[in-house]
Amino acid sequence: MKNSALIAAAAATTLSGAAQAHFQLLYTPDVVLEKPGDIPLALVFGHPMENTNTMDMGEPEAFFVVFKGEKTDLKGSLETVQWAGATGEPSDAYTASYKVRRNGDYIFALTPAPYMEGAEDIYIQQITKTVLNKGAMPTGWNEPIGLPTEIVPMDKPYQTFVGGTFTGQLLSDGEPAAGVECEIEYINSDVDMAGNAFSKETKGPVPPTAIATITDENGLFTFGIPRPGTWGFACLGAGPDKEYEGKELSQDAVLWIHAAEL
Ligand SMILES: [Cu+2]
């Protein structure tokens, strides 16, 4: 490990233990499709594991899908909605619909506007990916898509299994990012896509402190999956941009995966 990586690792460990982890959601209910059709997407900033309040999103900087290496801008398809968390007031969020036609892997990516976190007086920008497949034909779910920072899946992100593991590689400016803390959560509620809301009911346990892991010298991390559902990884402060409007910026990489019982 390089010296800089060791210092980063030491700094990262002091970041854990925040009572509630923020996670940018880029959610669609079904990530393994058999037939063509319109899929709904929800872009919400919240606290999925604690299942509490949502937070206002500004207008996203970018929203697109990559299919077989071809990028399609989806910003024009965004609709502004109010999204209700289990607690608090509904917040500004976005929904979209996308028509899936051909077989293969679809990598959706969102660069949200930086969010001012008043409690810490820093901006947070969680650059987020969700991958889905149609027709059981893999076409590049493991390819990086050129985001400033991103988690590249080393296991098929739309098909992982409880009792198995998931490995991701964190990139910053296209290079492996060592010694970065990644927080891990699952969506601990039902997601009401028609009603733009998370359920009031919380479905499963919430560990007493944030689940976290540190990337190794190749930017890799591995997580053993303890229960089915939609799991998210947020590698904190991984991105190249460190400042926004004169304040500290935490540019995080987020990836969502789906885990099922085999
Ligand atoms: Cu928060």
Residues whose N, C-alpha, C, O or C-beta is under 5 A from the ligand:
A	BS01	CU	H22
